[in-house]
Amino acid sequence: MKYYLGIDLGGTNIVTGVVTEKYEIITKYTEKVGIDHSLESVTNQIIHAIDMVLEQADMTLEQLESVGMGSPSCMDPKTGLHVHLNCFDWHNVPLHKMLQERLLKPLLIRNDADCAAYGEVLAGAASHLQSAVMITLGTGVGGGVILDKHIFNGCDGMGAELGHTKLVFEGEMCTCGQQGCFEAYASATALINQTRQAAKAVPDSLLNTLCAGDLSQIEGRTAFDAAKQGDETAIAVIEQYIAYLAAGLSSLVTIFRPEAIIIGGGISRQEQILLKPLNEKLRQCTFAANEVGVPPVIKAKLGNDAGLIGAAMLDVDGEQ
């Protein structure tokens, strides 16, 4: 049996895991990121998390085939620098070099959304497929593109930032500084803002009841909960949100023609109240849908383990 080490670096947690060649996680360790977000401090924490998971597995680095990491940034292949990690306010930092020097073992790093998509195609919802697009609906809209079981992100590793494709010309301001991004309309954050606006506009809506009149307590699920109870305002919010989501996905379908679109993140837990109308709307707004069909939108299966498995297996079949 061959073993691989995966690292999932996030703004809140560092997760490490030992993964078998059959994509099974045999042990996992989670460590909260400290308040010191300096490069040296986070690097030390990553190394500690690696040491801890290896101790749990009763293994050494020498027993591993490789180490892979998913991080919320892209690494410039020309410079080896992490271009931008918003969660730590890092810009062009040598994270790969610092970890490589400590590990003394080959280390592969990819964007965390790419790793999650790769994990779902290897071992999750799309394991029976060769190509899929995955988007994660959370604070933002993460995205990954897998073509022929390989990660696709352009000639310089900076592509497939799906959440920052343009949906509305000169539209809502996005956290990236651009206007009209898909993320500004289809993220959980966007849905919360849309729900708050609707609740404010219609005071007698169930939306206000569910948050006890405190709009700051509205969550991504609030509109769905109210819609399930027949609240017309909430139903209108969900219909508009699904329309935004379908419009963004239709472009991805037209460009990549994947076998499936995988939806992850907290919003995906709504399952059929989301997926059934989303699949219908996607067919309505996608080019040549009647002639060539539209790939199904399906729910992610692996949860947070997708990124860990995808990161661990980055060198499988030459995926680097």
C-alpha positions as a LaTeX table, in Angstrom:
\begin{tabular}{lrrr}
\hline
Residue & $x$ (\AA) & $y$ (\AA) & $z$ (\AA) \\
\hline
Met1 & 0.00 & 0.00 & 0.00 \\
Lys2 & 1.24 & 3.48 & $-0.88$ \\
Tyr3 & 0.62 & 6.47 & 1.38 \\
Tyr4 & 0.41 & 10.18 & 0.67 \\
Leu5 & 0.20 & 13.26 & 2.88 \\
Gly6 & $-2.39$ & 15.94 & 2.22 \\
Ile7 & $-2.49$ & 19.43 & 3.72 \\
Asp8 & $-5.51$ & 21.73 & 3.54 \\
Leu9 & $-4.49$ & 25.25 & 4.52 \\
Gly10 & $-7.33$ & 27.59 & 5.39 \\
Gly11 & $-7.75$ & 30.91 & 7.11 \\
Thr12 & $-9.16$ & 29.23 & 10.24 \\
Asn13 & $-7.72$ & 25.70 & 10.27 \\
Ile14 & $-4.79$ & 23.68 & 9.03 \\
Val15 & $-5.84$ & 20.10 & 8.31 \\
Thr16 & $-3.38$ & 17.30 & 7.58 \\
Gly17 & $-4.17$ & 13.73 & 6.64 \\
Val18 & $-2.52$ & 10.51 & 5.54 \\
Val19 & $-4.28$ & 9.12 & 2.45 \\
Thr20 & $-3.90$ & 5.72 & 0.83 \\
Glu21 & $-3.61$ & 5.00 & $-2.88$ \\
Lys22 & $-7.28$ & 3.99 & $-2.69$ \\
Tyr23 & $-8.17$ & 7.54 & $-1.57$ \\
Glu24 & $-8.92$ & 6.50 & 2.02 \\
Ile25 & $-7.98$ & 8.88 & 4.84 \\
Ile26 & $-6.44$ & 6.70 & 7.56 \\
Thr27 & $-5.84$ & 9.52 & 10.01 \\
Lys28 & $-6.47$ & 13.26 & 10.15 \\
Tyr29 & $-5.30$ & 16.12 & 12.35 \\
Thr30 & $-6.76$ & 19.62 & 12.65 \\
Glu31 & $-5.04$ & 22.64 & 14.16 \\
Lys32 & $-6.48$ & 26.14 & 14.49 \\
Val33 & $-4.44$ & 28.90 & 12.87 \\
Gly34 & $-2.95$ & 31.15 & 15.52 \\
Ile35 & $-3.40$ & 34.91 & 15.77 \\
Asp36 & 0.11 & 35.43 & 14.39 \\
His37 & $-0.34$ & 35.27 & 10.63 \\
Ser38 & 3.31 & 35.86 & 9.78 \\
Leu39 & 4.82 & 33.55 & 7.18 \\
Glu40 & 7.21 & 32.05 & 9.73 \\
Ser41 & 4.47 & 31.37 & 12.28 \\
Val42 & 2.07 & 29.72 & 9.79 \\
Thr43 & 4.92 & 27.67 & 8.32 \\
Asn44 & 5.78 & 26.43 & 11.81 \\
Gln45 & 2.14 & 25.48 & 12.37 \\
Ile46 & 1.98 & 23.55 & 9.11 \\
Ile47 & 5.11 & 21.60 & 10.06 \\
His48 & 3.64 & 20.91 & 13.50 \\
Ala49 & 0.39 & 19.67 & 11.96 \\
Ile50 & 2.39 & 17.35 & 9.70 \\
Asp51 & 4.37 & 16.00 & 12.67 \\
Met52 & 1.17 & 15.39 & 14.63 \\
Val53 & $-0.65$ & 13.47 & 11.91 \\
Leu54 & 2.42 & 11.34 & 11.24 \\
Glu55 & 2.65 & 10.59 & 14.96 \\
Gln56 & $-1.02$ & 9.55 & 14.93 \\
Ala57 & $-0.37$ & 7.29 & 11.94 \\
Asp58 & 2.84 & 5.94 & 13.47 \\
Met59 & 4.65 & 6.83 & 10.26 \\
Thr60 & 7.59 & 8.92 & 9.08 \\
Leu61 & 7.93 & 11.22 & 6.08 \\
Glu62 & 10.19 & 8.63 & 4.45 \\
Gln63 & 7.25 & 6.22 & 4.26 \\
Leu64 & 5.21 & 8.65 & 2.19 \\
Glu65 & 5.23 & 8.86 & $-1.60$ \\
Ser66 & 4.73 & 12.63 & $-1.64$ \\
Val67 & 3.26 & 15.65 & 0.11 \\
Gly68 & 0.60 & 17.87 & $-1.44$ \\
Met69 & $-1.10$ & 21.01 & $-0.19$ \\
Gly70 & $-4.16$ & 23.02 & $-1.13$ \\
Ser71 & $-4.07$ & 26.70 & $-0.21$ \\
Pro72 & $-6.42$ & 29.65 & $-0.81$ \\
Ser73 & $-4.14$ & 31.21 & $-3.40$ \\
Cys74 & $-2.34$ & 30.54 & $-6.64$ \\
Met75 & 1.40 & 29.90 & $-6.82$ \\
Asp76 & 3.23 & 31.57 & $-9.68$ \\
Pro77 & 5.16 & 28.73 & $-11.39$ \\
Lys78 & 7.76 & 31.19 & $-12.67$ \\
Thr79 & 8.69 & 32.61 & $-9.28$ \\
Gly80 & 7.46 & 29.90 & $-6.91$ \\
Leu81 & 5.74 & 32.59 & $-4.85$ \\
His82 & 2.21 & 32.48 & $-3.47$ \\
Val83 & 0.62 & 35.41 & $-5.23$ \\
His84 & $-2.11$ & 36.36 & $-2.78$ \\
Leu85 & $-3.55$ & 34.85 & 0.41 \\
Asn86 & $-6.26$ & 37.25 & 1.49 \\
Cys87 & $-6.90$ & 35.42 & 4.77 \\
Phe88 & $-3.35$ & 36.16 & 5.95 \\
Asp89 & $-2.82$ & 39.37 & 3.98 \\
Trp90 & 0.11 & 37.75 & 2.17 \\
His91 & 1.38 & 38.91 & $-1.21$ \\
Asn92 & 4.10 & 37.09 & $-3.18$ \\
Val93 & 5.44 & 35.02 & $-0.28$ \\
Pro94 & 7.89 & 32.05 & $-0.56$ \\
Leu95 & 5.71 & 29.57 & 1.33 \\
His96 & 6.63 & 26.68 & $-0.93$ \\
Lys97 & 10.37 & 27.28 & $-0.51$ \\
Met98 & 10.12 & 27.54 & 3.28 \\
Leu99 & 8.12 & 24.33 & 3.59 \\
Gln100 & 10.30 & 22.48 & 1.10 \\
Glu101 & 13.44 & 23.34 & 3.07 \\
Arg102 & 11.88 & 21.96 & 6.24 \\
Leu103 & 10.35 & 18.82 & 4.74 \\
Leu104 & 13.23 & 17.69 & 2.53 \\
Lys105 & 10.63 & 15.90 & 0.42 \\
Pro106 & 8.88 & 16.85 & $-2.84$ \\
Leu107 & 5.98 & 19.20 & $-2.12$ \\
Leu108 & 3.24 & 20.06 & $-4.60$ \\
Ile109 & 0.90 & 22.98 & $-4.00$ \\
Arg110 & $-2.33$ & 23.86 & $-5.78$ \\
Asn111 & $-5.26$ & 26.16 & $-5.15$ \\
Asp112 & $-7.58$ & 24.68 & $-2.50$ \\
Ala113 & $-10.64$ & 24.80 & $-4.76$ \\
Asp114 & $-8.71$ & 22.89 & $-7.45$ \\
Cys115 & $-7.81$ & 20.26 & $-4.85$ \\
Ala116 & $-11.44$ & 19.94 & $-3.73$ \\
Ala117 & $-12.61$ & 19.47 & $-7.31$ \\
Tyr118 & $-9.84$ & 16.93 & $-7.92$ \\
Gly119 & $-10.83$ & 15.02 & $-4.79$ \\
Glu120 & $-14.49$ & 14.84 & $-5.85$ \\
Val121 & $-13.54$ & 13.49 & $-9.28$ \\
Leu122 & $-11.10$ & 10.96 & $-7.83$ \\
Ala123 & $-13.19$ & 9.67 & $-4.96$ \\
Gly124 & $-16.43$ & 11.61 & $-4.56$ \\
Ala125 & $-19.57$ & 12.61 & $-6.40$ \\
Ala126 & $-17.92$ & 12.46 & $-9.84$ \\
Ser127 & $-15.63$ & 9.45 & $-9.36$ \\
His128 & $-17.32$ & 7.74 & $-12.32$ \\
Leu129 & $-16.53$ & 10.69 & $-14.60$ \\
Gln130 & $-13.47$ & 12.06 & $-16.38$ \\
Ser131 & $-14.39$ & 15.76 & $-16.43$ \\
Ala132 & $-16.31$ & 18.03 & $-14.09$ \\
Val133 & $-16.55$ & 21.61 & $-12.92$ \\
Met134 & $-16.96$ & 22.20 & $-9.20$ \\
Ile135 & $-18.04$ & 25.37 & $-7.47$ \\
Thr136 & $-18.20$ & 25.91 & $-3.72$ \\
Leu137 & $-20.85$ & 28.29 & $-2.45$ \\
Gly138 & $-19.56$ & 29.79 & 0.77 \\
Thr139 & $-18.21$ & 33.16 & 1.83 \\
Gly140 & $-17.13$ & 33.43 & $-1.79$ \\
Val141 & $-17.48$ & 31.21 & $-4.85$ \\
Gly142 & $-14.57$ & 28.82 & $-5.18$ \\
Gly143 & $-14.09$ & 26.87 & $-8.36$ \\
Gly144 & $-12.15$ & 24.04 & $-9.92$ \\
Val145 & $-12.07$ & 22.51 & $-13.39$ \\
Ile146 & $-11.11$ & 18.88 & $-13.97$ \\
Leu147 & $-10.63$ & 17.76 & $-17.57$ \\
Asp148 & $-9.70$ & 14.14 & $-18.33$ \\
Lys149 & $-8.97$ & 13.56 & $-14.61$ \\
His150 & $-6.47$ & 16.43 & $-14.54$ \\
Ile151 & $-6.68$ & 19.88 & $-12.99$ \\
Phe152 & $-7.02$ & 22.67 & $-15.54$ \\
Asn153 & $-6.07$ & 26.21 & $-14.56$ \\
Gly154 & $-4.39$ & 27.75 & $-17.55$ \\
Cys155 & $-0.87$ & 28.22 & $-18.83$ \\
Asp156 & 0.42 & 29.89 & $-15.66$ \\
Gly157 & $-1.59$ & 28.17 & $-12.94$ \\
Met158 & $-3.67$ & 31.29 & $-12.37$ \\
Gly159 & $-6.82$ & 30.29 & $-14.24$ \\
Ala160 & $-10.14$ & 28.75 & $-13.24$ \\
Glu161 & $-10.97$ & 31.52 & $-10.78$ \\
Leu162 & $-14.60$ & 30.82 & $-11.55$ \\
Gly163 & $-16.06$ & 33.07 & $-8.87$ \\
His164 & $-14.49$ & 36.08 & $-10.56$ \\
Thr165 & $-15.90$ & 35.56 & $-14.01$ \\
Lys166 & $-18.17$ & 38.45 & $-14.91$ \\
Leu167 & $-21.91$ & 38.00 & $-14.52$ \\
Val168 & $-23.18$ & 41.61 & $-14.65$ \\
Phe169 & $-21.39$ & 44.45 & $-16.44$ \\
Glu170 & $-20.55$ & 47.15 & $-13.88$ \\
Gly171 & $-22.66$ & 45.26 & $-11.35$ \\
Glu172 & $-22.32$ & 44.67 & $-7.62$ \\
Met173 & $-18.91$ & 45.32 & $-6.08$ \\
Cys174 & $-16.95$ & 42.14 & $-5.34$ \\
Thr175 & $-14.43$ & 41.62 & $-2.55$ \\
Cys176 & $-11.74$ & 41.27 & $-5.24$ \\
Gly177 & $-12.20$ & 44.93 & $-6.17$ \\
Gln178 & $-13.95$ & 44.25 & $-9.48$ \\
Gln179 & $-17.62$ & 44.75 & $-10.25$ \\
Gly180 & $-20.21$ & 42.23 & $-11.37$ \\
Cys181 & $-18.37$ & 39.01 & $-10.45$ \\
Phe182 & $-20.27$ & 35.73 & $-10.23$ \\
Glu183 & $-19.25$ & 35.62 & $-6.55$ \\
Ala184 & $-21.02$ & 38.93 & $-5.85$ \\
Tyr185 & $-24.34$ & 37.33 & $-6.87$ \\
Ala186 & $-24.06$ & 33.60 & $-6.14$ \\
Ser187 & $-22.02$ & 33.20 & $-2.94$ \\
Ala188 & $-23.65$ & 32.50 & 0.42 \\
Thr189 & $-22.61$ & 36.01 & 1.38 \\
Ala190 & $-24.50$ & 37.39 & $-1.62$ \\
Leu191 & $-27.59$ & 35.34 & $-0.72$ \\
Ile192 & $-27.49$ & 36.70 & 2.83 \\
Asn193 & $-27.35$ & 40.26 & 1.48 \\
Gln194 & $-30.21$ & 39.56 & $-0.92$ \\
Thr195 & $-32.26$ & 38.07 & 1.94 \\
Arg196 & $-31.61$ & 41.08 & 4.18 \\
Gln197 & $-32.72$ & 43.48 & 1.46 \\
Ala198 & $-35.93$ & 41.53 & 0.95 \\
Ala199 & $-36.65$ & 41.31 & 4.68 \\
Lys200 & $-36.15$ & 45.06 & 5.04 \\
Ala201 & $-38.44$ & 45.76 & 2.08 \\
Val202 & $-41.23$ & 43.47 & 3.33 \\
Pro203 & $-41.47$ & 43.79 & 7.14 \\
Asp204 & $-44.27$ & 41.23 & 7.49 \\
Ser205 & $-42.30$ & 38.54 & 5.68 \\
Leu206 & $-41.47$ & 35.34 & 7.57 \\
Leu207 & $-37.84$ & 36.28 & 6.94 \\
Asn208 & $-38.12$ & 38.84 & 9.73 \\
Thr209 & $-39.77$ & 36.36 & 12.05 \\
Leu210 & $-37.01$ & 33.78 & 11.58 \\
Cys211 & $-34.32$ & 36.29 & 12.49 \\
Ala212 & $-36.41$ & 37.78 & 15.33 \\
Gly213 & $-36.29$ & 41.15 & 13.63 \\
Asp214 & $-32.48$ & 41.28 & 13.76 \\
Leu215 & $-31.30$ & 41.31 & 10.15 \\
Ser216 & $-27.72$ & 40.68 & 11.27 \\
Gln217 & $-28.86$ & 37.17 & 12.30 \\
Ile218 & $-29.91$ & 36.20 & 8.78 \\
Glu219 & $-27.95$ & 33.22 & 7.45 \\
Gly220 & $-27.57$ & 31.52 & 4.10 \\
Arg221 & $-30.32$ & 29.04 & 5.01 \\
Thr222 & $-32.83$ & 31.65 & 6.22 \\
Ala223 & $-34.48$ & 32.27 & 2.84 \\
Phe224 & $-34.64$ & 28.53 & 2.17 \\
Asp225 & $-36.25$ & 27.87 & 5.57 \\
Ala226 & $-38.87$ & 30.56 & 4.96 \\
Ala227 & $-39.49$ & 29.40 & 1.38 \\
Lys228 & $-40.17$ & 25.85 & 2.61 \\
Gln229 & $-42.96$ & 27.34 & 4.73 \\
Gly230 & $-44.49$ & 29.08 & 1.71 \\
Asp231 & $-43.33$ & 32.65 & 2.37 \\
Glu232 & $-43.71$ & 34.49 & $-0.96$ \\
Thr233 & $-40.92$ & 36.97 & $-0.30$ \\
Ala234 & $-38.49$ & 34.18 & 0.49 \\
Ile235 & $-39.58$ & 32.20 & $-2.56$ \\
Ala236 & $-38.85$ & 35.25 & $-4.72$ \\
Val237 & $-35.38$ & 35.59 & $-3.12$ \\
Ile238 & $-34.56$ & 31.94 & $-3.82$ \\
Glu239 & $-35.85$ & 32.11 & $-7.40$ \\
Gln240 & $-33.70$ & 35.18 & $-8.10$ \\
Tyr241 & $-30.66$ & 33.57 & $-6.45$ \\
Ile242 & $-31.07$ & 30.39 & $-8.50$ \\
Ala243 & $-31.39$ & 32.50 & $-11.64$ \\
Tyr244 & $-28.06$ & 34.18 & $-10.87$ \\
Leu245 & $-26.47$ & 30.82 & $-10.13$ \\
Ala246 & $-27.80$ & 29.24 & $-13.32$ \\
Ala247 & $-26.61$ & 32.18 & $-15.44$ \\
Gly248 & $-23.07$ & 31.84 & $-14.13$ \\
Leu249 & $-23.05$ & 28.07 & $-14.54$ \\
Ser250 & $-24.39$ & 28.30 & $-18.08$ \\
Ser251 & $-21.22$ & 30.11 & $-19.16$ \\
Leu252 & $-19.07$ & 27.42 & $-17.54$ \\
Val253 & $-21.06$ & 24.71 & $-19.33$ \\
Thr254 & $-20.67$ & 26.47 & $-22.68$ \\
Ile255 & $-16.92$ & 26.94 & $-22.22$ \\
Phe256 & $-15.89$ & 23.59 & $-20.71$ \\
Arg257 & $-18.73$ & 21.15 & $-21.53$ \\
Pro258 & $-18.06$ & 19.05 & $-18.39$ \\
Glu259 & $-19.84$ & 15.77 & $-17.72$ \\
Ala260 & $-21.25$ & 17.25 & $-14.50$ \\
Ile261 & $-21.22$ & 20.34 & $-12.34$ \\
Ile262 & $-20.58$ & 19.67 & $-8.66$ \\
Ile263 & $-21.95$ & 22.04 & $-6.04$ \\
Gly264 & $-20.27$ & 22.18 & $-2.63$ \\
Gly265 & $-20.36$ & 24.50 & 0.36 \\
Gly266 & $-23.08$ & 25.22 & 2.88 \\
Ile267 & $-25.72$ & 26.16 & 0.31 \\
Ser268 & $-25.45$ & 22.70 & $-1.26$ \\
Arg269 & $-27.04$ & 21.21 & 1.87 \\
Gln270 & $-30.40$ & 22.49 & 0.62 \\
Glu271 & $-30.24$ & 19.68 & $-1.94$ \\
Gln272 & $-33.52$ & 19.27 & $-3.87$ \\
Ile273 & $-35.01$ & 22.69 & $-3.09$ \\
Leu274 & $-31.85$ & 24.00 & $-4.75$ \\
Leu275 & $-30.81$ & 21.34 & $-7.24$ \\
Lys276 & $-34.13$ & 20.56 & $-8.96$ \\
Pro277 & $-34.99$ & 24.17 & $-9.92$ \\
Leu278 & $-31.31$ & 24.92 & $-10.63$ \\
Asn279 & $-31.09$ & 22.07 & $-13.14$ \\
Glu280 & $-34.30$ & 23.26 & $-14.78$ \\
Lys281 & $-33.14$ & 26.89 & $-14.95$ \\
Leu282 & $-29.73$ & 25.87 & $-16.28$ \\
Arg283 & $-31.35$ & 24.05 & $-19.19$ \\
Gln284 & $-33.46$ & 27.13 & $-19.98$ \\
Cys285 & $-30.52$ & 29.53 & $-20.14$ \\
Thr286 & $-27.74$ & 27.43 & $-21.68$ \\
Phe287 & $-26.69$ & 27.63 & $-25.31$ \\
Ala288 & $-27.84$ & 24.70 & $-27.50$ \\
Ala289 & $-29.36$ & 22.91 & $-24.53$ \\
Asn290 & $-32.08$ & 21.30 & $-26.65$ \\
Glu291 & $-29.60$ & 20.09 & $-29.25$ \\
Val292 & $-26.70$ & 18.79 & $-27.12$ \\
Gly293 & $-28.13$ & 18.65 & $-23.62$ \\
Val294 & $-26.86$ & 20.09 & $-20.35$ \\
Pro295 & $-24.71$ & 18.30 & $-17.79$ \\
Pro296 & $-26.41$ & 17.60 & $-14.46$ \\
Val297 & $-25.75$ & 19.70 & $-11.38$ \\
Ile298 & $-25.00$ & 17.34 & $-8.50$ \\
Lys299 & $-24.15$ & 17.73 & $-4.83$ \\
Ala300 & $-20.57$ & 17.25 & $-3.61$ \\
Lys301 & $-20.06$ & 14.10 & $-1.56$ \\
Leu302 & $-16.83$ & 14.38 & 0.40 \\
Gly303 & $-17.34$ & 17.64 & 2.29 \\
Asn304 & $-14.12$ & 19.06 & 3.73 \\
Asp305 & $-12.28$ & 15.81 & 2.98 \\
Ala306 & $-12.35$ & 16.55 & $-0.76$ \\
Gly307 & $-9.57$ & 19.13 & $-0.54$ \\
Leu308 & $-7.45$ & 16.89 & 1.66 \\
Ile309 & $-7.74$ & 13.90 & $-0.68$ \\
Gly310 & $-7.16$ & 16.04 & $-3.76$ \\
Ala311 & $-4.07$ & 17.64 & $-2.24$ \\
Ala312 & $-2.62$ & 14.31 & $-1.14$ \\
Met313 & $-3.00$ & 12.83 & $-4.62$ \\
Leu314 & $-1.53$ & 15.73 & $-6.58$ \\
Asp315 & 1.28 & 13.64 & $-8.05$ \\
Val316 & $-0.97$ & 10.74 & $-9.11$ \\
Asp317 & $-0.88$ & 10.16 & $-12.87$ \\
Gly318 & 1.44 & 13.13 & $-13.27$ \\
Glu319 & $-1.01$ & 15.66 & $-11.74$ \\
Gln320 & 1.34 & 18.45 & $-10.67$ \\
\hline
\end{tabular}
